[in-house]
Amino acid sequence: MLWLVGCSDPSWQTKDISGLMPPLDFELISEEARSVTEADYAGNVTLLFFGFTHCPHICPTTLANLAAISQELGEEAQNDLRILFVSVDPDRDDPAKLREYTDAFGPEFTGLTGDGEALQALTRRYRVTYGYGEKDDTGNYDVSHSNAVFAFDRDGDAQLLIREDDPKEAVMADLSRLLAH
């Protein structure tokens, strides 16, 4: 019995969501101002993260952590990894703003957005919520959103939910495993 346990696939170190979430599926506008779908990222390990460019803490921290992990995984991994930053603030995050924002993190990052209907469809699909705060005197507002990152395998199947408190080593090990297949 111990031999069988020792020969089985190691379990994921982050949250395994395979079979619990639907495959990657969307139609949005990229930072190049063109319509894209999940098919544009087929064959890559894809990370999906929802946020907005005016985010003071969660987004820059999460994206910087993913950039550091991507760097440590190496150039070959970077070529096979796509990190999709989906803005849920389309009023302020046009394609040019998204490109400027994601360029700061690396070439494997792509900014996406869409109209309210497209964003609602995608966030409902992955059970993600977001909401807008009250505008201040200058018209600025905050957007509440999740800090979770969804990881999809090369076939676009949901595999992992990476959370803020997952150790870097665990995330690296799981992404390495996804990239190896």
PyMOL CGO cylinders between C-alpha atoms (Angstrom):
from pymol import cmd
from pymol.cgo import CYLINDER

trace = [
    CYLINDER, 0.00, 0.00, 0.00, 2.81, 2.46, 0.78, 0.3, 1, 1, 1, 1, 1, 1,
    CYLINDER, 2.81, 2.46, 0.78, 4.36, 1.78, -2.59, 0.3, 1, 1, 1, 1, 1, 1,
    CYLINDER, 4.36, 1.78, -2.59, 1.13, 2.82, -4.32, 0.3, 1, 1, 1, 1, 1, 1,
    CYLINDER, 1.13, 2.82, -4.32, 0.94, 6.05, -2.34, 0.3, 1, 1, 1, 1, 1, 1,
    CYLINDER, 0.94, 6.05, -2.34, 4.56, 6.85, -3.16, 0.3, 1, 1, 1, 1, 1, 1,
    CYLINDER, 4.56, 6.85, -3.16, 3.98, 6.36, -6.89, 0.3, 1, 1, 1, 1, 1, 1,
    CYLINDER, 3.98, 6.36, -6.89, 0.84, 8.48, -7.20, 0.3, 1, 1, 1, 1, 1, 1,
    CYLINDER, 0.84, 8.48, -7.20, 0.94, 12.01, -8.57, 0.3, 1, 1, 1, 1, 1, 1,
    CYLINDER, 0.94, 12.01, -8.57, 1.89, 14.53, -5.91, 0.3, 1, 1, 1, 1, 1, 1,
    CYLINDER, 1.89, 14.53, -5.91, -1.02, 16.64, -4.80, 0.3, 1, 1, 1, 1, 1, 1,
    CYLINDER, -1.02, 16.64, -4.80, -1.19, 20.29, -5.69, 0.3, 1, 1, 1, 1, 1, 1,
    CYLINDER, -1.19, 20.29, -5.69, 0.23, 22.67, -3.11, 0.3, 1, 1, 1, 1, 1, 1,
    CYLINDER, 0.23, 22.67, -3.11, -2.25, 25.43, -3.91, 0.3, 1, 1, 1, 1, 1, 1,
    CYLINDER, -2.25, 25.43, -3.91, -6.04, 24.95, -4.13, 0.3, 1, 1, 1, 1, 1, 1,
    CYLINDER, -6.04, 24.95, -4.13, -7.02, 22.28, -6.67, 0.3, 1, 1, 1, 1, 1, 1,
    CYLINDER, -7.02, 22.28, -6.67, -10.16, 23.45, -8.49, 0.3, 1, 1, 1, 1, 1, 1,
    CYLINDER, -10.16, 23.45, -8.49, -10.08, 20.98, -11.38, 0.3, 1, 1, 1, 1, 1, 1,
    CYLINDER, -10.08, 20.98, -11.38, -13.57, 19.77, -12.08, 0.3, 1, 1, 1, 1, 1, 1,
    CYLINDER, -13.57, 19.77, -12.08, -15.03, 22.52, -9.86, 0.3, 1, 1, 1, 1, 1, 1,
    CYLINDER, -15.03, 22.52, -9.86, -14.72, 25.44, -12.25, 0.3, 1, 1, 1, 1, 1, 1,
    CYLINDER, -14.72, 25.44, -12.25, -15.49, 25.70, -15.96, 0.3, 1, 1, 1, 1, 1, 1,
    CYLINDER, -15.49, 25.70, -15.96, -12.81, 25.92, -18.65, 0.3, 1, 1, 1, 1, 1, 1,
    CYLINDER, -12.81, 25.92, -18.65, -11.44, 29.26, -19.76, 0.3, 1, 1, 1, 1, 1, 1,
    CYLINDER, -11.44, 29.26, -19.76, -14.00, 31.02, -21.96, 0.3, 1, 1, 1, 1, 1, 1,
    CYLINDER, -14.00, 31.02, -21.96, -14.29, 34.73, -22.72, 0.3, 1, 1, 1, 1, 1, 1,
    CYLINDER, -14.29, 34.73, -22.72, -14.52, 37.43, -25.35, 0.3, 1, 1, 1, 1, 1, 1,
    CYLINDER, -14.52, 37.43, -25.35, -12.86, 40.65, -24.25, 0.3, 1, 1, 1, 1, 1, 1,
    CYLINDER, -12.86, 40.65, -24.25, -10.82, 43.57, -25.58, 0.3, 1, 1, 1, 1, 1, 1,
    CYLINDER, -10.82, 43.57, -25.58, -7.04, 43.32, -25.26, 0.3, 1, 1, 1, 1, 1, 1,
    CYLINDER, -7.04, 43.32, -25.26, -4.56, 46.05, -24.45, 0.3, 1, 1, 1, 1, 1, 1,
    CYLINDER, -4.56, 46.05, -24.45, -3.93, 46.16, -28.22, 0.3, 1, 1, 1, 1, 1, 1,
    CYLINDER, -3.93, 46.16, -28.22, -7.59, 47.28, -28.60, 0.3, 1, 1, 1, 1, 1, 1,
    CYLINDER, -7.59, 47.28, -28.60, -8.61, 44.11, -30.42, 0.3, 1, 1, 1, 1, 1, 1,
    CYLINDER, -8.61, 44.11, -30.42, -11.18, 41.47, -29.62, 0.3, 1, 1, 1, 1, 1, 1,
    CYLINDER, -11.18, 41.47, -29.62, -9.66, 38.33, -28.10, 0.3, 1, 1, 1, 1, 1, 1,
    CYLINDER, -9.66, 38.33, -28.10, -10.99, 35.04, -26.81, 0.3, 1, 1, 1, 1, 1, 1,
    CYLINDER, -10.99, 35.04, -26.81, -9.54, 32.19, -24.79, 0.3, 1, 1, 1, 1, 1, 1,
    CYLINDER, -9.54, 32.19, -24.79, -8.46, 30.63, -28.11, 0.3, 1, 1, 1, 1, 1, 1,
    CYLINDER, -8.46, 30.63, -28.11, -5.81, 33.36, -28.42, 0.3, 1, 1, 1, 1, 1, 1,
    CYLINDER, -5.81, 33.36, -28.42, -4.06, 31.84, -25.40, 0.3, 1, 1, 1, 1, 1, 1,
    CYLINDER, -4.06, 31.84, -25.40, -4.55, 28.14, -26.21, 0.3, 1, 1, 1, 1, 1, 1,
    CYLINDER, -4.55, 28.14, -26.21, -1.46, 26.03, -25.65, 0.3, 1, 1, 1, 1, 1, 1,
    CYLINDER, -1.46, 26.03, -25.65, -0.21, 28.23, -22.82, 0.3, 1, 1, 1, 1, 1, 1,
    CYLINDER, -0.21, 28.23, -22.82, -0.59, 27.90, -19.09, 0.3, 1, 1, 1, 1, 1, 1,
    CYLINDER, -0.59, 27.90, -19.09, -2.85, 30.85, -18.35, 0.3, 1, 1, 1, 1, 1, 1,
    CYLINDER, -2.85, 30.85, -18.35, -3.32, 32.77, -15.12, 0.3, 1, 1, 1, 1, 1, 1,
    CYLINDER, -3.32, 32.77, -15.12, -6.45, 34.90, -14.77, 0.3, 1, 1, 1, 1, 1, 1,
    CYLINDER, -6.45, 34.90, -14.77, -6.62, 37.75, -12.28, 0.3, 1, 1, 1, 1, 1, 1,
    CYLINDER, -6.62, 37.75, -12.28, -9.34, 40.41, -11.88, 0.3, 1, 1, 1, 1, 1, 1,
    CYLINDER, -9.34, 40.41, -11.88, -8.49, 43.92, -10.74, 0.3, 1, 1, 1, 1, 1, 1,
    CYLINDER, -8.49, 43.92, -10.74, -8.04, 47.53, -11.89, 0.3, 1, 1, 1, 1, 1, 1,
    CYLINDER, -8.04, 47.53, -11.89, -5.10, 49.82, -12.62, 0.3, 1, 1, 1, 1, 1, 1,
    CYLINDER, -5.10, 49.82, -12.62, -5.93, 52.36, -9.90, 0.3, 1, 1, 1, 1, 1, 1,
    CYLINDER, -5.93, 52.36, -9.90, -5.77, 49.64, -7.23, 0.3, 1, 1, 1, 1, 1, 1,
    CYLINDER, -5.77, 49.64, -7.23, -3.47, 50.81, -4.44, 0.3, 1, 1, 1, 1, 1, 1,
    CYLINDER, -3.47, 50.81, -4.44, -2.48, 47.47, -2.91, 0.3, 1, 1, 1, 1, 1, 1,
    CYLINDER, -2.48, 47.47, -2.91, -3.87, 44.12, -4.07, 0.3, 1, 1, 1, 1, 1, 1,
    CYLINDER, -3.87, 44.12, -4.07, -3.22, 44.41, -7.80, 0.3, 1, 1, 1, 1, 1, 1,
    CYLINDER, -3.22, 44.41, -7.80, 0.33, 45.76, -7.82, 0.3, 1, 1, 1, 1, 1, 1,
    CYLINDER, 0.33, 45.76, -7.82, 1.35, 43.35, -5.06, 0.3, 1, 1, 1, 1, 1, 1,
    CYLINDER, 1.35, 43.35, -5.06, -0.23, 40.31, -6.73, 0.3, 1, 1, 1, 1, 1, 1,
    CYLINDER, -0.23, 40.31, -6.73, 1.15, 41.16, -10.16, 0.3, 1, 1, 1, 1, 1, 1,
    CYLINDER, 1.15, 41.16, -10.16, 4.62, 41.91, -8.77, 0.3, 1, 1, 1, 1, 1, 1,
    CYLINDER, 4.62, 41.91, -8.77, 4.61, 38.54, -6.98, 0.3, 1, 1, 1, 1, 1, 1,
    CYLINDER, 4.61, 38.54, -6.98, 3.58, 36.76, -10.18, 0.3, 1, 1, 1, 1, 1, 1,
    CYLINDER, 3.58, 36.76, -10.18, 6.29, 38.62, -12.10, 0.3, 1, 1, 1, 1, 1, 1,
    CYLINDER, 6.29, 38.62, -12.10, 8.92, 37.52, -9.56, 0.3, 1, 1, 1, 1, 1, 1,
    CYLINDER, 8.92, 37.52, -9.56, 7.72, 33.93, -9.75, 0.3, 1, 1, 1, 1, 1, 1,
    CYLINDER, 7.72, 33.93, -9.75, 7.72, 34.04, -13.54, 0.3, 1, 1, 1, 1, 1, 1,
    CYLINDER, 7.72, 34.04, -13.54, 11.30, 35.37, -13.52, 0.3, 1, 1, 1, 1, 1, 1,
    CYLINDER, 11.30, 35.37, -13.52, 12.42, 32.58, -11.21, 0.3, 1, 1, 1, 1, 1, 1,
    CYLINDER, 12.42, 32.58, -11.21, 10.73, 29.96, -13.39, 0.3, 1, 1, 1, 1, 1, 1,
    CYLINDER, 10.73, 29.96, -13.39, 12.99, 31.07, -16.24, 0.3, 1, 1, 1, 1, 1, 1,
    CYLINDER, 12.99, 31.07, -16.24, 12.75, 32.24, -19.83, 0.3, 1, 1, 1, 1, 1, 1,
    CYLINDER, 12.75, 32.24, -19.83, 11.28, 29.03, -21.23, 0.3, 1, 1, 1, 1, 1, 1,
    CYLINDER, 11.28, 29.03, -21.23, 8.49, 29.12, -18.66, 0.3, 1, 1, 1, 1, 1, 1,
    CYLINDER, 8.49, 29.12, -18.66, 7.86, 32.79, -19.38, 0.3, 1, 1, 1, 1, 1, 1,
    CYLINDER, 7.86, 32.79, -19.38, 7.33, 31.93, -23.05, 0.3, 1, 1, 1, 1, 1, 1,
    CYLINDER, 7.33, 31.93, -23.05, 4.64, 29.37, -22.11, 0.3, 1, 1, 1, 1, 1, 1,
    CYLINDER, 4.64, 29.37, -22.11, 2.94, 31.40, -19.37, 0.3, 1, 1, 1, 1, 1, 1,
    CYLINDER, 2.94, 31.40, -19.37, 0.28, 34.04, -20.00, 0.3, 1, 1, 1, 1, 1, 1,
    CYLINDER, 0.28, 34.04, -20.00, -0.95, 36.20, -17.16, 0.3, 1, 1, 1, 1, 1, 1,
    CYLINDER, -0.95, 36.20, -17.16, -4.24, 37.86, -18.02, 0.3, 1, 1, 1, 1, 1, 1,
    CYLINDER, -4.24, 37.86, -18.02, -5.10, 40.92, -15.96, 0.3, 1, 1, 1, 1, 1, 1,
    CYLINDER, -5.10, 40.92, -15.96, -8.82, 41.56, -16.45, 0.3, 1, 1, 1, 1, 1, 1,
    CYLINDER, -8.82, 41.56, -16.45, -9.83, 45.06, -15.43, 0.3, 1, 1, 1, 1, 1, 1,
    CYLINDER, -9.83, 45.06, -15.43, -13.26, 45.32, -13.87, 0.3, 1, 1, 1, 1, 1, 1,
    CYLINDER, -13.26, 45.32, -13.87, -13.03, 49.12, -14.17, 0.3, 1, 1, 1, 1, 1, 1,
    CYLINDER, -13.03, 49.12, -14.17, -13.61, 49.71, -17.89, 0.3, 1, 1, 1, 1, 1, 1,
    CYLINDER, -13.61, 49.71, -17.89, -14.51, 53.38, -17.37, 0.3, 1, 1, 1, 1, 1, 1,
    CYLINDER, -14.51, 53.38, -17.37, -10.93, 54.20, -16.36, 0.3, 1, 1, 1, 1, 1, 1,
    CYLINDER, -10.93, 54.20, -16.36, -8.99, 51.27, -17.84, 0.3, 1, 1, 1, 1, 1, 1,
    CYLINDER, -8.99, 51.27, -17.84, -8.94, 51.60, -21.60, 0.3, 1, 1, 1, 1, 1, 1,
    CYLINDER, -8.94, 51.60, -21.60, -6.55, 49.46, -23.67, 0.3, 1, 1, 1, 1, 1, 1,
    CYLINDER, -6.55, 49.46, -23.67, -3.75, 52.06, -23.64, 0.3, 1, 1, 1, 1, 1, 1,
    CYLINDER, -3.75, 52.06, -23.64, -3.92, 52.38, -19.84, 0.3, 1, 1, 1, 1, 1, 1,
    CYLINDER, -3.92, 52.38, -19.84, -3.91, 48.58, -19.47, 0.3, 1, 1, 1, 1, 1, 1,
    CYLINDER, -3.91, 48.58, -19.47, -0.89, 48.21, -21.75, 0.3, 1, 1, 1, 1, 1, 1,
    CYLINDER, -0.89, 48.21, -21.75, 1.04, 50.85, -19.81, 0.3, 1, 1, 1, 1, 1, 1,
    CYLINDER, 1.04, 50.85, -19.81, 0.16, 49.10, -16.54, 0.3, 1, 1, 1, 1, 1, 1,
    CYLINDER, 0.16, 49.10, -16.54, 0.94, 45.51, -17.58, 0.3, 1, 1, 1, 1, 1, 1,
    CYLINDER, 0.94, 45.51, -17.58, 4.16, 46.48, -19.40, 0.3, 1, 1, 1, 1, 1, 1,
    CYLINDER, 4.16, 46.48, -19.40, 5.62, 47.33, -15.99, 0.3, 1, 1, 1, 1, 1, 1,
    CYLINDER, 5.62, 47.33, -15.99, 5.35, 43.67, -14.96, 0.3, 1, 1, 1, 1, 1, 1,
    CYLINDER, 5.35, 43.67, -14.96, 6.66, 41.83, -18.02, 0.3, 1, 1, 1, 1, 1, 1,
    CYLINDER, 6.66, 41.83, -18.02, 5.86, 40.58, -21.52, 0.3, 1, 1, 1, 1, 1, 1,
    CYLINDER, 5.86, 40.58, -21.52, 3.89, 37.59, -20.21, 0.3, 1, 1, 1, 1, 1, 1,
    CYLINDER, 3.89, 37.59, -20.21, 1.26, 40.00, -18.78, 0.3, 1, 1, 1, 1, 1, 1,
    CYLINDER, 1.26, 40.00, -18.78, -1.69, 41.11, -20.91, 0.3, 1, 1, 1, 1, 1, 1,
    CYLINDER, -1.69, 41.11, -20.91, -4.40, 43.55, -19.92, 0.3, 1, 1, 1, 1, 1, 1,
    CYLINDER, -4.40, 43.55, -19.92, -7.98, 42.78, -20.89, 0.3, 1, 1, 1, 1, 1, 1,
    CYLINDER, -7.98, 42.78, -20.89, -11.28, 44.51, -20.37, 0.3, 1, 1, 1, 1, 1, 1,
    CYLINDER, -11.28, 44.51, -20.37, -14.77, 44.62, -21.78, 0.3, 1, 1, 1, 1, 1, 1,
    CYLINDER, -14.77, 44.62, -21.78, -18.13, 46.19, -21.41, 0.3, 1, 1, 1, 1, 1, 1,
    CYLINDER, -18.13, 46.19, -21.41, -20.21, 45.59, -18.30, 0.3, 1, 1, 1, 1, 1, 1,
    CYLINDER, -20.21, 45.59, -18.30, -22.03, 42.65, -19.85, 0.3, 1, 1, 1, 1, 1, 1,
    CYLINDER, -22.03, 42.65, -19.85, -18.83, 40.84, -20.87, 0.3, 1, 1, 1, 1, 1, 1,
    CYLINDER, -18.83, 40.84, -20.87, -17.26, 41.44, -17.46, 0.3, 1, 1, 1, 1, 1, 1,
    CYLINDER, -17.26, 41.44, -17.46, -20.38, 40.25, -15.63, 0.3, 1, 1, 1, 1, 1, 1,
    CYLINDER, -20.38, 40.25, -15.63, -20.48, 37.08, -17.73, 0.3, 1, 1, 1, 1, 1, 1,
    CYLINDER, -20.48, 37.08, -17.73, -16.82, 36.29, -17.01, 0.3, 1, 1, 1, 1, 1, 1,
    CYLINDER, -16.82, 36.29, -17.01, -16.91, 37.11, -13.31, 0.3, 1, 1, 1, 1, 1, 1,
    CYLINDER, -16.91, 37.11, -13.31, -20.11, 35.09, -12.82, 0.3, 1, 1, 1, 1, 1, 1,
    CYLINDER, -20.11, 35.09, -12.82, -18.48, 32.17, -14.65, 0.3, 1, 1, 1, 1, 1, 1,
    CYLINDER, -18.48, 32.17, -14.65, -15.67, 32.08, -12.06, 0.3, 1, 1, 1, 1, 1, 1,
    CYLINDER, -15.67, 32.08, -12.06, -17.81, 33.17, -9.09, 0.3, 1, 1, 1, 1, 1, 1,
    CYLINDER, -17.81, 33.17, -9.09, -15.89, 36.39, -8.63, 0.3, 1, 1, 1, 1, 1, 1,
    CYLINDER, -15.89, 36.39, -8.63, -17.51, 39.53, -7.28, 0.3, 1, 1, 1, 1, 1, 1,
    CYLINDER, -17.51, 39.53, -7.28, -16.52, 43.15, -7.53, 0.3, 1, 1, 1, 1, 1, 1,
    CYLINDER, -16.52, 43.15, -7.53, -18.13, 46.44, -6.63, 0.3, 1, 1, 1, 1, 1, 1,
    CYLINDER, -18.13, 46.44, -6.63, -17.59, 50.17, -6.98, 0.3, 1, 1, 1, 1, 1, 1,
    CYLINDER, -17.59, 50.17, -6.98, -17.16, 52.55, -4.07, 0.3, 1, 1, 1, 1, 1, 1,
    CYLINDER, -17.16, 52.55, -4.07, -18.54, 56.07, -3.82, 0.3, 1, 1, 1, 1, 1, 1,
    CYLINDER, -18.54, 56.07, -3.82, -16.79, 58.71, -5.91, 0.3, 1, 1, 1, 1, 1, 1,
    CYLINDER, -16.79, 58.71, -5.91, -14.80, 61.28, -3.97, 0.3, 1, 1, 1, 1, 1, 1,
    CYLINDER, -14.80, 61.28, -3.97, -14.72, 65.02, -4.71, 0.3, 1, 1, 1, 1, 1, 1,
    CYLINDER, -14.72, 65.02, -4.71, -12.28, 64.47, -7.58, 0.3, 1, 1, 1, 1, 1, 1,
    CYLINDER, -12.28, 64.47, -7.58, -14.30, 61.63, -9.14, 0.3, 1, 1, 1, 1, 1, 1,
    CYLINDER, -14.30, 61.63, -9.14, -12.01, 58.85, -7.96, 0.3, 1, 1, 1, 1, 1, 1,
    CYLINDER, -12.01, 58.85, -7.96, -13.42, 55.68, -6.47, 0.3, 1, 1, 1, 1, 1, 1,
    CYLINDER, -13.42, 55.68, -6.47, -12.24, 52.32, -5.24, 0.3, 1, 1, 1, 1, 1, 1,
    CYLINDER, -12.24, 52.32, -5.24, -13.21, 48.96, -6.68, 0.3, 1, 1, 1, 1, 1, 1,
    CYLINDER, -13.21, 48.96, -6.68, -13.53, 45.99, -4.34, 0.3, 1, 1, 1, 1, 1, 1,
    CYLINDER, -13.53, 45.99, -4.34, -12.40, 42.73, -5.90, 0.3, 1, 1, 1, 1, 1, 1,
    CYLINDER, -12.40, 42.73, -5.90, -10.94, 39.32, -5.19, 0.3, 1, 1, 1, 1, 1, 1,
    CYLINDER, -10.94, 39.32, -5.19, -7.22, 38.70, -4.83, 0.3, 1, 1, 1, 1, 1, 1,
    CYLINDER, -7.22, 38.70, -4.83, -7.43, 35.13, -6.14, 0.3, 1, 1, 1, 1, 1, 1,
    CYLINDER, -7.43, 35.13, -6.14, -5.60, 34.01, -9.28, 0.3, 1, 1, 1, 1, 1, 1,
    CYLINDER, -5.60, 34.01, -9.28, -7.07, 31.23, -11.41, 0.3, 1, 1, 1, 1, 1, 1,
    CYLINDER, -7.07, 31.23, -11.41, -4.62, 28.91, -13.16, 0.3, 1, 1, 1, 1, 1, 1,
    CYLINDER, -4.62, 28.91, -13.16, -5.61, 27.05, -16.33, 0.3, 1, 1, 1, 1, 1, 1,
    CYLINDER, -5.61, 27.05, -16.33, -3.67, 24.27, -18.02, 0.3, 1, 1, 1, 1, 1, 1,
    CYLINDER, -3.67, 24.27, -18.02, -2.63, 24.32, -21.68, 0.3, 1, 1, 1, 1, 1, 1,
    CYLINDER, -2.63, 24.32, -21.68, -6.05, 22.97, -22.70, 0.3, 1, 1, 1, 1, 1, 1,
    CYLINDER, -6.05, 22.97, -22.70, -7.83, 25.83, -20.90, 0.3, 1, 1, 1, 1, 1, 1,
    CYLINDER, -7.83, 25.83, -20.90, -9.11, 23.64, -18.07, 0.3, 1, 1, 1, 1, 1, 1,
    CYLINDER, -9.11, 23.64, -18.07, -9.27, 25.22, -14.62, 0.3, 1, 1, 1, 1, 1, 1,
    CYLINDER, -9.27, 25.22, -14.62, -6.67, 23.61, -12.37, 0.3, 1, 1, 1, 1, 1, 1,
    CYLINDER, -6.67, 23.61, -12.37, -5.73, 25.85, -9.45, 0.3, 1, 1, 1, 1, 1, 1,
    CYLINDER, -5.73, 25.85, -9.45, -6.81, 28.76, -7.33, 0.3, 1, 1, 1, 1, 1, 1,
    CYLINDER, -6.81, 28.76, -7.33, -3.77, 30.66, -6.11, 0.3, 1, 1, 1, 1, 1, 1,
    CYLINDER, -3.77, 30.66, -6.11, -4.43, 32.72, -3.01, 0.3, 1, 1, 1, 1, 1, 1,
    CYLINDER, -4.43, 32.72, -3.01, -2.57, 35.60, -1.43, 0.3, 1, 1, 1, 1, 1, 1,
    CYLINDER, -2.57, 35.60, -1.43, -1.36, 33.47, 1.48, 0.3, 1, 1, 1, 1, 1, 1,
    CYLINDER, -1.36, 33.47, 1.48, -0.03, 30.59, -0.64, 0.3, 1, 1, 1, 1, 1, 1,
    CYLINDER, -0.03, 30.59, -0.64, 3.74, 30.33, -0.12, 0.3, 1, 1, 1, 1, 1, 1,
    CYLINDER, 3.74, 30.33, -0.12, 5.81, 31.40, -3.11, 0.3, 1, 1, 1, 1, 1, 1,
    CYLINDER, 5.81, 31.40, -3.11, 7.49, 27.98, -3.21, 0.3, 1, 1, 1, 1, 1, 1,
    CYLINDER, 7.49, 27.98, -3.21, 4.09, 26.27, -3.44, 0.3, 1, 1, 1, 1, 1, 1,
    CYLINDER, 4.09, 26.27, -3.44, 2.99, 28.51, -6.31, 0.3, 1, 1, 1, 1, 1, 1,
    CYLINDER, 2.99, 28.51, -6.31, 6.28, 27.94, -8.13, 0.3, 1, 1, 1, 1, 1, 1,
    CYLINDER, 6.28, 27.94, -8.13, 6.04, 24.17, -7.70, 0.3, 1, 1, 1, 1, 1, 1,
    CYLINDER, 6.04, 24.17, -7.70, 2.47, 24.06, -9.00, 0.3, 1, 1, 1, 1, 1, 1,
    CYLINDER, 2.47, 24.06, -9.00, 3.16, 26.34, -11.95, 0.3, 1, 1, 1, 1, 1, 1,
    CYLINDER, 3.16, 26.34, -11.95, 6.26, 24.31, -12.83, 0.3, 1, 1, 1, 1, 1, 1,
    CYLINDER, 6.26, 24.31, -12.83, 4.10, 21.20, -12.80, 0.3, 1, 1, 1, 1, 1, 1,
    CYLINDER, 4.10, 21.20, -12.80, 1.49, 22.82, -15.06, 0.3, 1, 1, 1, 1, 1, 1,
    CYLINDER, 1.49, 22.82, -15.06, 4.16, 24.11, -17.42, 0.3, 1, 1, 1, 1, 1, 1,
    CYLINDER, 4.16, 24.11, -17.42, 5.75, 20.65, -17.66, 0.3, 1, 1, 1, 1, 1, 1,
    CYLINDER, 5.75, 20.65, -17.66, 2.58, 19.16, -19.16, 0.3, 1, 1, 1, 1, 1, 1,
]
cmd.load_cgo(trace, "trace")
